Amino acid sequence: MTTRMSFTLESKLSDQIEQFAQEMRIDRNEAILRLIEAGVMKYSDEMGFIPIQQERGFQEVKVIKRSLDNLTATVSDLKKEIRVVHHILDLERQKESRPLQMKARRWWEFWKGI
């Protein structure tokens, strides 16, 4: 079964793959396939996984920071909206619980206060 994949590589890794392909005299796609297979074999032999520390590029950090700023602004707006809704609900509850004033009732409407 074949699977088509698309991914982005750092320039250093891309250069290393090109160098490997030239040394083995194979095309780049075959080199990537062999390197993936070698990595899978090594992983299965070691029965463990060692995460690779990646450095973030300037553009990537910039995108992440912009996303965090957008998220912070959205959460702030949501917080304001919740305060408004809470205030409206509080006012409606106060209106419902307010008893009728004595001046508004006549002496024969005594049951309205009960």
DSSP file (Angstrom, degrees, kcal/mol; ACC not computed):
  #  RESIDUE AA STRUCTURE BP1 BP2  ACC     N-H-->O    O-->H-N    N-H-->O    O-->H-N    TCO  KAPPA ALPHA  PHI   PSI    X-CA   Y-CA   Z-CA
    1    1 A M              0   0    0      0, 0.0     2,-0.3     0, 0.0     0, 0.0   0.000 360.0 360.0 360.0 130.6    0.0    0.0    0.0
    2    2 A T        -     0   0    0      2,-0.0     2,-0.4     0, 0.0     0, 0.0  -0.770 360.0-163.1-103.4 148.0    1.4    3.4   -1.0
    3    3 A T        -     0   0    0     -2,-0.3     2,-0.5     2,-0.0     0, 0.0  -0.996  12.1-141.7-129.8 133.9    0.8    6.6    0.8
    4    4 A R        -     0   0    0     -2,-0.4     2,-0.3     2,-0.0    -2,-0.0  -0.840  26.3-177.6 -96.7 128.8    1.4   10.1   -0.5
    5    5 A M        -     0   0    0     -2,-0.5     2,-0.4     2,-0.0    -2,-0.0  -0.902  16.9-162.2-126.7 154.4    2.8   12.6    2.0
    6    6 A S        +     0   0    0     -2,-0.3     2,-0.3     2,-0.0    -2,-0.0  -0.995  23.7 152.7-134.8 128.5    3.7   16.2    1.9
    7    7 A F        -     0   0    0     -2,-0.4     2,-0.4     2,-0.0    -2,-0.0  -0.974  38.0-117.4-151.8 163.7    6.0   17.8    4.5
    8    8 A T        -     0   0    0     -2,-0.3     2,-0.3     0, 0.0    -2,-0.0  -0.874  26.9-162.0-108.2 135.4    8.4   20.7    4.9
    9    9 A L        -     0   0    0     -2,-0.4     2,-0.1     2,-0.0    -2,-0.0  -0.837  23.1-110.6-115.0 152.5   12.1   20.2    5.7
   10   10 A E     >  -     0   0    0     -2,-0.3     4,-2.4     1,-0.1     5,-0.2  -0.439  34.8-112.9 -72.7 156.8   14.7   22.5    7.1
   11   11 A S  H  > S+     0   0    0      1,-0.2     4,-2.4     2,-0.2     5,-0.2   0.865 115.2  53.3 -63.6 -36.7   17.4   23.4    4.6
   12   12 A K  H  > S+     0   0    0      2,-0.2     4,-2.1     1,-0.2    -1,-0.2   0.932 111.4  45.3 -63.9 -45.2   20.1   21.6    6.5
   13   13 A L  H  > S+     0   0    0      2,-0.2     4,-2.2     1,-0.2    -2,-0.2   0.888 111.8  52.5 -65.9 -38.8   18.1   18.3    6.6
   14   14 A S  H  X S+     0   0    0     -4,-2.4     4,-2.3     1,-0.2    -1,-0.2   0.904 109.2  49.7 -62.9 -41.4   17.3   18.8    2.9
   15   15 A D  H  X S+     0   0    0     -4,-2.4     4,-2.4     1,-0.2    -2,-0.2   0.894 109.6  51.6 -64.3 -39.5   21.0   19.2    2.1
   16   16 A Q  H  X S+     0   0    0     -4,-2.1     4,-2.3     2,-0.2    -2,-0.2   0.889 110.0  48.9 -64.6 -38.9   21.8   16.1    4.0
   17   17 A I  H  X S+     0   0    0     -4,-2.2     4,-2.4     2,-0.2    -2,-0.2   0.915 111.1  49.9 -66.6 -42.2   19.2   14.1    2.1
   18   18 A E  H  X S+     0   0    0     -4,-2.3     4,-2.2     2,-0.2    -2,-0.2   0.903 111.2  49.2 -61.7 -41.8   20.5   15.4   -1.2
   19   19 A Q  H  X S+     0   0    0     -4,-2.4     4,-2.4     2,-0.2    -2,-0.2   0.914 111.1  49.6 -64.2 -43.5   24.1   14.4   -0.2
   20   20 A F  H  X S+     0   0    0     -4,-2.3     4,-2.2     1,-0.2    -2,-0.2   0.903 110.7  50.5 -60.8 -42.1   22.9   10.9    0.8
   21   21 A A  H  X>S+     0   0    0     -4,-2.4     5,-2.3     1,-0.2     4,-0.8   0.887 111.0  48.4 -65.0 -39.5   21.1   10.5   -2.5
   22   22 A Q  H  <5S+     0   0    0     -4,-2.2     3,-0.3     3,-0.2    -2,-0.2   0.904 111.9  49.1 -67.6 -40.7   24.2   11.6   -4.5
   23   23 A E  H  <5S+     0   0    0     -4,-2.4    -2,-0.2     1,-0.2    -1,-0.2   0.886 117.7  40.0 -65.2 -38.9   26.5    9.2   -2.5
   24   24 A M  H  <5S-     0   0    0     -4,-2.2    -1,-0.2    -5,-0.2    -2,-0.2   0.545 107.6-128.5 -86.5  -7.3   24.1    6.3   -3.0
   25   25 A R  T  <5 +     0   0    0     -4,-0.8     2,-0.3    -3,-0.3    -3,-0.2   0.926  66.8 121.4  56.5  49.9   23.4    7.4   -6.7
   26   26 A I      < -     0   0    0     -5,-2.3    -1,-0.2    -6,-0.1    -2,-0.1  -0.869  67.8 -91.7-130.7 166.3   19.6    7.3   -6.2
   27   27 A D     >  -     0   0    0     -2,-0.3     4,-2.0    -3,-0.1     5,-0.1  -0.322  40.0-105.4 -78.2 167.4   16.9    9.9   -6.6
   28   28 A R  H  > S+     0   0    0      1,-0.2     4,-2.5     2,-0.2     5,-0.2   0.872 117.2  52.9 -62.4 -41.3   15.8   12.1   -3.7
   29   29 A N  H  > S+     0   0    0      1,-0.2     4,-2.2     2,-0.2    -1,-0.2   0.905 110.3  47.8 -63.3 -41.6   12.4   10.3   -3.2
   30   30 A E  H  > S+     0   0    0      2,-0.2     4,-2.5     1,-0.2    -1,-0.2   0.876 110.5  52.9 -65.9 -36.6   14.2    6.9   -2.9
   31   31 A A  H  X S+     0   0    0     -4,-2.0     4,-2.5     2,-0.2    -2,-0.2   0.922 109.2  48.6 -64.3 -43.7   16.7    8.4   -0.5
   32   32 A I  H  X S+     0   0    0     -4,-2.5     4,-2.3     1,-0.2    -2,-0.2   0.916 111.5  50.5 -62.1 -42.3   13.9    9.7    1.7
   33   33 A L  H  X S+     0   0    0     -4,-2.2     4,-2.5     2,-0.2    -2,-0.2   0.924 111.2  47.5 -61.7 -45.6   12.2    6.3    1.6
   34   34 A R  H  X S+     0   0    0     -4,-2.5     4,-2.6     1,-0.2    -1,-0.2   0.899 111.7  50.5 -63.7 -40.4   15.4    4.5    2.6
   35   35 A L  H  X S+     0   0    0     -4,-2.5     4,-2.1     2,-0.2    -1,-0.2   0.893 110.9  48.8 -65.5 -38.4   16.1    6.9    5.4
   36   36 A I  H  X S+     0   0    0     -4,-2.3     4,-2.3     2,-0.2    -2,-0.2   0.929 112.2  48.5 -65.2 -44.2   12.6    6.5    6.8
   37   37 A E  H  X S+     0   0    0     -4,-2.5     4,-2.4     1,-0.2    -2,-0.2   0.893 111.0  50.6 -62.6 -39.8   12.9    2.7    6.6
   38   38 A A  H  X S+     0   0    0     -4,-2.6     4,-2.4     1,-0.2    -1,-0.2   0.892 110.2  50.3 -65.0 -38.7   16.2    2.9    8.4
   39   39 A G  H  X S+     0   0    0     -4,-2.1     4,-2.3     2,-0.2    -2,-0.2   0.893 110.3  49.3 -65.8 -39.6   14.7    5.0   11.1
   40   40 A V  H  X S+     0   0    0     -4,-2.3     4,-2.4     2,-0.2    -2,-0.2   0.913 111.5  49.1 -65.7 -41.9   11.8    2.6   11.6
   41   41 A M  H  X S+     0   0    0     -4,-2.4     4,-2.0     2,-0.2    -2,-0.2   0.918 112.0  48.4 -63.2 -43.0   14.3   -0.3   11.8
   42   42 A K  H  X S+     0   0    0     -4,-2.4     4,-2.4     2,-0.2     5,-0.2   0.905 111.4  50.9 -63.4 -41.0   16.4    1.5   14.4
   43   43 A Y  H  X>S+     0   0    0     -4,-2.3     4,-1.6     1,-0.2     5,-0.8   0.909 111.5  46.9 -62.7 -43.3   13.3    2.4   16.4
   44   44 A S  H  <5S+     0   0    0     -4,-2.4    -1,-0.2     1,-0.2    -2,-0.2   0.834 112.9  50.2 -70.9 -30.6   12.1   -1.2   16.4
   45   45 A D  H  <5S+     0   0    0     -4,-2.0    -2,-0.2    -5,-0.2    -1,-0.2   0.900 116.0  40.2 -71.6 -41.2   15.6   -2.4   17.4
   46   46 A E  H  <5S-     0   0    0     -4,-2.4    -2,-0.2     2,-0.2    -1,-0.2   0.712  93.0-145.4 -81.9 -20.5   16.0    0.0   20.3
   47   47 A M  T  <5 +     0   0    0     -4,-1.6     2,-0.3     1,-0.2    -3,-0.1   0.851  68.5  79.9  56.6  37.0   12.4   -0.3   21.5
   48   48 A G  S   <S-     0   0    0     -5,-0.8     2,-0.4     2,-0.0    -1,-0.2  -0.967  70.6-127.8-159.2 172.4   12.4    3.3   22.5
   49   49 A F        -     0   0    0     -2,-0.3    -6,-0.0    -3,-0.1     0, 0.0  -0.993   9.1-163.7-135.4 128.5   12.1    6.8   21.2
   50   50 A I        -     0   0    0     -2,-0.4     2,-0.1     0, 0.0    -2,-0.0  -0.942  25.0-132.9-110.5 113.2   14.4    9.7   21.7
   51   51 A P        -     0   0    0      0, 0.0     2,-0.5     0, 0.0    -2,-0.0  -0.364  16.9-127.2 -67.3 143.6   12.8   13.0   20.8
   52   52 A I        -     0   0    0     -2,-0.1     2,-0.6     1,-0.0     0, 0.0  -0.777  17.4-128.1 -92.5 129.7   14.8   15.3   18.6
   53   53 A Q        -     0   0    0     -2,-0.5     2,-0.4     1,-0.0    -1,-0.0  -0.672  29.1-163.2 -78.4 120.4   15.2   18.8   19.9
   54   54 A Q        -     0   0    0     -2,-0.6     2,-0.4     0, 0.0    -1,-0.0  -0.868  12.1-138.9-108.7 139.2   14.2   21.3   17.2
   55   55 A E        -     0   0    0     -2,-0.4     2,-0.4     1,-0.0    -2,-0.0  -0.775  22.8-126.6 -91.7 139.2   15.0   24.9   17.0
   56   56 A R        -     0   0    0     -2,-0.4     2,-0.1     1,-0.1    -1,-0.0  -0.673  20.7-127.3 -86.5 137.4   12.2   27.2   15.9
   57   57 A G     >  -     0   0    0     -2,-0.4     4,-2.3     1,-0.1     5,-0.2  -0.349  25.3-107.5 -76.6 164.0   12.9   29.6   13.1
   58   58 A F  H  > S+     0   0    0      1,-0.2     4,-2.2     2,-0.2     5,-0.1   0.906 119.7  48.8 -60.0 -44.1   12.2   33.3   13.4
   59   59 A Q  H  > S+     0   0    0      1,-0.2     4,-2.2     2,-0.2    -1,-0.2   0.893 110.6  51.0 -64.7 -39.8    9.2   33.1   11.1
   60   60 A E  H  > S+     0   0    0      2,-0.2     4,-2.3     1,-0.2    -1,-0.2   0.902 110.5  48.3 -65.4 -41.4    7.8   30.2   13.0
   61   61 A V  H  X S+     0   0    0     -4,-2.3     4,-2.6     1,-0.2    -1,-0.2   0.888 110.1  53.4 -64.2 -39.3    8.1   32.0   16.3
   62   62 A K  H  X S+     0   0    0     -4,-2.2     4,-2.2    -5,-0.2    -2,-0.2   0.905 109.8  47.1 -63.0 -42.4    6.5   35.0   14.8
   63   63 A V  H  X S+     0   0    0     -4,-2.2     4,-2.3     2,-0.2    -2,-0.2   0.908 112.8  49.2 -65.6 -42.8    3.5   33.0   13.6
   64   64 A I  H  X S+     0   0    0     -4,-2.3     4,-2.4     2,-0.2    -2,-0.2   0.915 111.3  49.5 -63.4 -43.4    3.2   31.3   17.0
   65   65 A K  H  X S+     0   0    0     -4,-2.6     4,-2.3     2,-0.2    -2,-0.2   0.910 111.0  49.6 -63.4 -41.8    3.3   34.7   18.8
   66   66 A R  H  X S+     0   0    0     -4,-2.2     4,-2.3     1,-0.2    -1,-0.2   0.900 110.7  50.3 -63.5 -40.5    0.7   36.2   16.5
   67   67 A S  H  X S+     0   0    0     -4,-2.3     4,-2.3     2,-0.2    -2,-0.2   0.905 110.6  49.2 -64.1 -41.4   -1.6   33.1   17.2
   68   68 A L  H  X S+     0   0    0     -4,-2.4     4,-2.6     2,-0.2    -2,-0.2   0.890 110.1  51.2 -65.0 -39.2   -1.1   33.5   20.9
   69   69 A D  H  X S+     0   0    0     -4,-2.3     4,-2.4     2,-0.2    -2,-0.2   0.918 110.9  48.4 -63.8 -42.2   -1.9   37.2   20.7
   70   70 A N  H  X S+     0   0    0     -4,-2.3     4,-2.3     2,-0.2    -2,-0.2   0.905 112.1  49.3 -63.3 -41.2   -5.1   36.4   18.7
   71   71 A L  H  X S+     0   0    0     -4,-2.3     4,-2.4     2,-0.2    -2,-0.2   0.907 110.3  50.2 -64.8 -42.1   -6.1   33.8   21.3
   72   72 A T  H  X S+     0   0    0     -4,-2.6     4,-2.2     1,-0.2    -2,-0.2   0.909 111.3  48.7 -62.7 -42.7   -5.5   36.2   24.2
   73   73 A A  H  X S+     0   0    0     -4,-2.4     4,-2.3     2,-0.2    -2,-0.2   0.898 111.3  50.2 -64.6 -40.0   -7.6   38.9   22.5
   74   74 A T  H  X S+     0   0    0     -4,-2.3     4,-2.3     2,-0.2    -2,-0.2   0.912 111.0  48.0 -65.1 -42.8  -10.4   36.3   21.9
   75   75 A V  H  X S+     0   0    0     -4,-2.4     4,-2.2     2,-0.2    -1,-0.2   0.883 110.8  52.1 -65.7 -38.1  -10.4   35.2   25.5
   76   76 A S  H  X S+     0   0    0     -4,-2.2     4,-2.0     2,-0.2    -2,-0.2   0.920 110.3  47.8 -63.9 -43.2  -10.5   38.8   26.7
   77   77 A D  H  X S+     0   0    0     -4,-2.3     4,-2.4     1,-0.2    -2,-0.2   0.902 111.0  51.4 -62.8 -40.9  -13.5   39.5   24.5
   78   78 A L  H  X S+     0   0    0     -4,-2.3     4,-2.3     1,-0.2    -1,-0.2   0.887 107.4  53.3 -63.1 -38.8  -15.2   36.4   25.7
   79   79 A K  H  X S+     0   0    0     -4,-2.2     4,-1.9     2,-0.2    -1,-0.2   0.903 109.2  48.6 -63.0 -41.5  -14.6   37.5   29.3
   80   80 A K  H  X S+     0   0    0     -4,-2.0     4,-2.0     2,-0.2    -2,-0.2   0.915 110.6  50.7 -64.6 -42.7  -16.2   40.8   28.6
   81   81 A E  H  X S+     0   0    0     -4,-2.4     4,-2.6     1,-0.2    -2,-0.2   0.890 108.4  52.2 -62.4 -39.9  -19.2   39.1   27.0
   82   82 A I  H  X S+     0   0    0     -4,-2.3     4,-2.6     1,-0.2    -1,-0.2   0.893 108.0  52.0 -64.4 -39.2  -19.6   36.8   30.0
   83   83 A R  H  X S+     0   0    0     -4,-1.9     4,-2.3     2,-0.2    -1,-0.2   0.910 110.4  48.2 -62.5 -41.3  -19.6   39.9   32.3
   84   84 A V  H  X S+     0   0    0     -4,-2.0     4,-2.5     2,-0.2    -2,-0.2   0.934 113.0  47.0 -65.0 -45.9  -22.3   41.5   30.3
   85   85 A V  H  X S+     0   0    0     -4,-2.6     4,-2.6     1,-0.2     5,-0.2   0.907 112.0  50.8 -62.5 -41.7  -24.5   38.4   30.3
   86   86 A H  H  X S+     0   0    0     -4,-2.6     4,-2.3     1,-0.2    -1,-0.2   0.905 110.4  49.7 -61.6 -41.8  -23.9   37.9   34.0
   87   87 A H  H  X S+     0   0    0     -4,-2.3     4,-2.3     2,-0.2    -2,-0.2   0.921 111.3  48.5 -64.0 -44.0  -25.0   41.5   34.6
   88   88 A I  H  X S+     0   0    0     -4,-2.5     4,-2.3     1,-0.2    -2,-0.2   0.926 112.6  47.9 -62.6 -45.0  -28.1   41.1   32.5
   89   89 A L  H  X S+     0   0    0     -4,-2.6     4,-2.2     1,-0.2    -1,-0.2   0.886 110.5  52.5 -63.0 -38.6  -29.1   37.9   34.3
   90   90 A D  H  X S+     0   0    0     -4,-2.3     4,-2.1    -5,-0.2    -1,-0.2   0.912 109.6  48.6 -63.9 -42.8  -28.5   39.6   37.6
   91   91 A L  H  X S+     0   0    0     -4,-2.3     4,-2.1     2,-0.2    -2,-0.2   0.907 110.9  50.2 -64.1 -41.7  -30.8   42.5   36.7
   92   92 A E  H  X S+     0   0    0     -4,-2.3     4,-2.0     1,-0.2    -1,-0.2   0.895 110.3  50.3 -64.2 -39.3  -33.5   40.1   35.5
   93   93 A R  H  X S+     0   0    0     -4,-2.2     4,-2.0     1,-0.2    -1,-0.2   0.893 109.8  50.6 -65.4 -39.1  -33.3   38.2   38.7
   94   94 A Q  H  X S+     0   0    0     -4,-2.1     4,-0.7     1,-0.2    -2,-0.2   0.881 109.2  51.2 -66.0 -37.4  -33.6   41.3   40.8
   95   95 A K  H  < S+     0   0    0     -4,-2.1     3,-0.5     1,-0.2    -2,-0.2   0.894 111.2  48.3 -65.5 -39.3  -36.6   42.5   38.8
   96   96 A E  H  < S+     0   0    0     -4,-2.0    -2,-0.2     1,-0.2    -1,-0.2   0.867 113.0  46.5 -69.5 -36.8  -38.3   39.1   39.4
   97   97 A S  H  < S+     0   0    0     -4,-2.0    -1,-0.2    -5,-0.2    -2,-0.2   0.539  85.2 108.5 -86.2  -4.9  -37.6   39.0   43.1
   98   98 A R     <  -     0   0    0     -4,-0.7     3,-0.1    -3,-0.5     2,-0.0  -0.596  66.1-136.6 -74.6 122.7  -38.7   42.7   43.8
   99   99 A P        -     0   0    0      0, 0.0     2,-0.1     0, 0.0    14,-0.1  -0.336  28.0 -90.7 -75.6 161.4  -42.0   42.7   45.7
  100  100 A L        -     0   0    0     12,-0.3     2,-0.1     1,-0.1     5,-0.0  -0.439  46.1-110.3 -69.1 143.5  -44.9   45.0   44.8
  101  101 A Q     >  -     0   0    0     -2,-0.1     4,-0.6     1,-0.1     3,-0.5  -0.435  17.2-125.1 -75.3 151.3  -44.8   48.3   46.6
  102  102 A M  T >4 S+     0   0    0      1,-0.2     3,-0.8     2,-0.2    -1,-0.1   0.848 109.0  57.2 -64.7 -34.6  -47.5   49.0   49.2
  103  103 A K  T 34 S+     0   0    0      1,-0.2    -1,-0.2     3,-0.0    -3,-0.0   0.795 101.1  57.0 -68.8 -27.2  -48.6   52.2   47.5
  104  104 A A  T 34 S+     0   0    0     -3,-0.5     2,-0.3     2,-0.1    -1,-0.2   0.672  99.0  74.7 -79.2 -15.9  -49.3   50.4   44.3
  105  105 A R  S << S-     0   0    0     -3,-0.8     2,-0.2    -4,-0.6     5,-0.1  -0.679  73.2-137.5 -98.1 151.1  -51.8   48.0   46.0
  106  106 A R    >   -     0   0    0     -2,-0.3     3,-2.0     1,-0.1    -2,-0.1  -0.631  33.5-103.5 -96.4 164.6  -55.2   48.8   47.1
  107  107 A W  T 3  S+     0   0    0      1,-0.3     3,-0.4    -2,-0.2    -1,-0.1   0.771 121.4  53.8 -64.1 -24.1  -56.5   47.5   50.5
  108  108 A W  T 3  S+     0   0    0      1,-0.2     3,-0.3     2,-0.1    -1,-0.3   0.483  95.0  70.9 -88.4  -1.1  -58.5   44.7   48.8
  109  109 A E    X   +     0   0    0     -3,-2.0     3,-1.3     1,-0.2     4,-0.3  -0.238  56.8 132.6-103.0  42.9  -55.4   43.4   46.9
  110  110 A F  G >   +     0   0    0     -3,-0.4     3,-1.1     1,-0.3     4,-0.3   0.765  58.7  69.0 -66.4 -25.1  -53.8   42.0   50.0
  111  111 A W  G >  S+     0   0    0     -3,-0.3     3,-1.0     1,-0.2    -1,-0.3   0.677  82.0  74.7 -70.4 -16.9  -53.0   38.6   48.3
  112  112 A K  G <  S+     0   0    0     -3,-1.3   -12,-0.3     1,-0.3    -1,-0.2   0.761  93.5  53.0 -67.8 -24.0  -50.4   40.2   46.0
  113  113 A G  G <         0   0    0     -3,-1.1    -1,-0.3    -4,-0.3    -2,-0.2   0.583 360.0 360.0 -85.3  -9.8  -47.9   40.5   48.8
  114  114 A I    <         0   0    0     -3,-1.0    -1,-0.2    -4,-0.3    -2,-0.2   0.459 360.0 360.0 -85.1 360.0  -48.2   36.9   49.7
